[in-house]
Amino acid sequence: MIQLENIHRYFQVGEQTVHALNGIDLKIDAGEYVSVMGPSGSGKSTLLNIIALLDRPSSGRYLLNCRDVTELDDNTLANIRRDNIGFVFQFFHLIPRLTAAENIEMPMILAGIDPRERRHRVSQALAAVGLSDRAKHRPDQLSGGQRQRVAIARATIMRPGVLLADEPTGNLDRASGISIMQLLEELNRRNMTLIVITHDRELGSRASRSLQMLDGEIVL
């Protein structure tokens, strides 16, 4: 599913070159549940952005579903990302003026999916995250946990094989955070590959495989 080979990523900060990723070799099979932990600046977010096709490695090779995506053009990468990868973030990134249903529907509108199919999928997605009765509520009318549930429904509405979650509980109270993790883990049990970036060791230990990053390298 995901294979990184000798991945390096450099950033130029003024006159200084920052080596954010240093020779990463990583294979994640379809349906795995992997957590990535490490201190701030360890390279976790850079690794996530590479896997998500939001950034390109400075050198090395990235294969997604056995296809080398390292040198593809931006439009091709955008299409691959849309069809294969979902994202859940700490701060939800919902569109404030849209309802829960409209936020979930947005990726399908951009993909040109038929309106009848969109309505059907949105209804199913809201039910799956326990928010059928909140379909017409805007984000400011929802709790933090409910907003994250909307974000998860939006991230999975295109039925991606991979779900990337960057500190998905970082902006929630503990009870809501556990509820969100259980929802993500249920998606993983349905064979969706789940990769979670977290500072929380307790949450990270829930994964079937935990990676520890330090100074741009996977050390465990």
Protein Blocks (a to p, Z undefined) as FASTA:
>chain_A
ZZcehiacdddehjbccdfbghiacdddehiacddeddehilmmmmmmmmnopaccfbdc
ddeehiafklgcfklmmmmmmmmpccddfklopafkbcfklmmmmmmmmnopafklmmmm
mmmmmmmnopmmmmmpcfklpcfklmmmmmmmmmmmnopabdcdehkllmccfklmmmmm
mmmmmmmmnopacddddfblklmmmpmbdcddeehiafZZ
